[in-house]
Amino acid sequence: MRVVSLVPSVSETLEAWGRRPVAVTRFCDVAGVARVGGTKDPDLEAIVALAPDLVVLDEEENRREDYDALLARGLAVHATAVRSLADVDRELAALAEVVGHPWAATRRAAPRAPRHRVVVPIWRRPWIALGAPTYGSSLLAHLGFENALAHRGAYPHVGLDEMAATRPDLVLAPSEPYPFAERHRAELETVAPVRYVDGRDLFWWGERTAAAMARLASVLGVSD
């Protein structure tokens, strides 16, 4: 099956399933296949020229106008929608069915009781933070970390002073979408002590999810 994936999480999952896509975005981590632009600016003509059997998009990662344009060009399109950890199994089951992959959900550990309040900046200049409903916030909640900005919507514009006002125990600084690193520690520590985390483990859902949760639990000092 010739699949074009415009979703990094899906591209990684298809690769893990042995269903390598014929093209992906420049943000996807699949080597040796064509690139067809970004998640928000795909090259529609290049996609059409590949004559794919299926194009996969996501309601959060991609734009509705690109979804509509691909349909208008006569292509089969599958859209995913993941806003919480609970959505992952449903979307993986649907994706597996459409690409013909045998898949079964794996059992997850029970959610942990809240133990820390955190804020998660995801962009700088302007400051944007992780809110809810989002997959990342839901995953953290499952691990026992309450998102102090969950009440502000999915991706609120929140300055450092506003983050500090929520009195979090930790700032979780992800490696993407903004590449937070040691050079940002001083300004982030005006909010709370900083812990750096792998942004892909926090935001990429799919075949990665189970191992990502285990890695994040280790980094964050969560024990069973």
N, C-alpha and C positions, 0 to 999 in steps of 0.2 A: 504494500500500500504506500503510495506517494503522499507523505504528509508534510505540510509546511507548518511549523510551530512559531507563533509570535509571542510565546509565553516562556520565559526562562525556566520556570518550574516544570512546565510540561515538556520542554525540550530535554531536560535532564531526565525526567521520568521515562520518556519514550526511549531514550538511549539505554537506560537501565533495563528496560523491558526487551531490548533487542529489536526495537522498532525505530531505528535511526531515521530522523526526518531528513528530507531532501534539501531543506533550507530552514534557516532560523534567523533570529535577529542578531545584531551585533552585541547584545547583552547576554546572549545564551552561551553556555559553556559546553559546546559540542564542536569538536575539531573536524576539519576536513569536509565541511558541507558549505553550500552557498549561504551568503548573508543577504538578507533582503530588507535592509534598513533597520530602524529601531522599533520599539514597541509602540511609540506614539507617532512615528512617521514611516510606516512601512512603504516599500516600493511596490505599489499595487501592480504595475505593469510587469515587473520582474516576476512577481508571484504568478500572475496569469500565464506568463510565458513558460513557466515550469510545468503547467498542466497537472497540478496536484489533484489527487483523489479527495483530499481533505485539507482544510486550513483550520488550525486551532487558535482561538483567541480567548481572552479572559476579560470579564466585564470591568475589572479594576485596572488591569495592566494596559488594556488597549482601548481604542476609541470606537464609539458606536458608529460613527460615519465610515470608518474603515470596514467594519463588519457589514454594514449595509452595502457598501461599494463592492465588496467581494461577492456578496449574494447577487447583486445586480449583474455582475459579470458571469453569472452562472456557475459559480464554484460552490461546492459543499462546504459548509462552515459549522464548526462545533465550538460553542462558547462555554467556558467554565465560570464558576462563581464561588469563590472561597472567601468567606469573611470570618470564619472561626475554625478551630480545630475539628469541631463536629462536622463541618462541611467536607472535610478531606476525603473520607471514605466514600461518601456519595459521589463526589466528582471523579475520583479515581475509578470507581465501578463503572460510571457512565463512559469515561474515556476508554477504559479497557474494552468495553463492549463495542464501541465504534471502531476501534483499531484491531479488534480480533485478538486480544491478549487475555489469556486465562489469569485471573487475579482474584485474590481473596484477602479480606481485611485481616490485619493482625491485631491481637488484643493489646490494649494500652494499659499501663498502670493507672490506678485510680488517681483522681486529682488530689493534690496536696492542699492542706489548709493554708490560707494566706499567712506569710511569714515576714514579708518585706514590702514596703511601698517603693515603687520605682518610677522614674521618668525615662523616656527613651527618645532623645533627639534623633531625627532622621535627616535633617538638613540644617544648613548654617548660611546666614545671609540670604534670605531671611531665615530665622529659626522656625523650624517646623518639627512637631513631635508626633510620636505614635499615640493615637487615641483608640477609640472603639466605635463601631464593631470592626475589628480587623483580625486577621489570622495571627499576627504577631502578638497582639495583646491577649488573645485567647490562649495561645500556647504558653505565654508567661503565667497566666492565671492558673493553668493546669499544673505548672511547676511550683506554684505557691507564691507568685510575685504579683501583687496588686498594682495595676497601672493607675497612678495618681491622676492621670489626665484622661481616663476613659470617658468621663462625663462631657468632654469638650468636642466630641465628634471624632471622625475617623483620623484626620490628619490636621490638627489645629495649628495655626500660627501662634506660637507661644514663646515669648522671650525668656531669657534666663531668669529674670527676676520673677516672672510668673511661675516658672518651674519651681524655683526655690520656695515660693509661697505655699506650694502644696506640701511642703515638709517631707520630701521623700527620704528614704534611707539610702538609696543608691541611684546613681545615674548609670544606665546601661548604654554604652556608646558603641553602636554597630559599625562594622567596616563598610557597609553600604546601606542605602543609596549614597549617602555622603561618606567619604572615607575618613571617619574619625580616627585619630591616631594620638600617640603620646604628646605631640606638640599642642594638642587641644586640651590637655589635662587641666592646666591651671584655670582656664575660664570655665570648664565644666565643673570643677570642684568648688566654684562659687555657689553651686546648687547643692551638691552632696558628693560623697566619695564616689569615685568612678570605677566601673568595671567594663573592660572592653570585651565585646562579643562578636562572633562571626555573623555578619549581616545575612548571609545566605542561610545559615541555620535558623535564624530568627524569622526570615521573611519568605524563603522559598519552601513551598509545600509540595507534597507528592511522595515519590519513592524515598526522598530524603528524610521525611518527617520523623520516623522512628529513631534513626541514628542521630539526627539533629537534636532531638529532645534529650537523648542521653549525653551528647556532648555539651549542650547548654547546662544541663543539670550538674555536670562535672565542673564546668567553668564557674558556675554560680554557687558551688558548694552545697548542692542539694544531695542528700543521701536518702536511700530507701529506708 
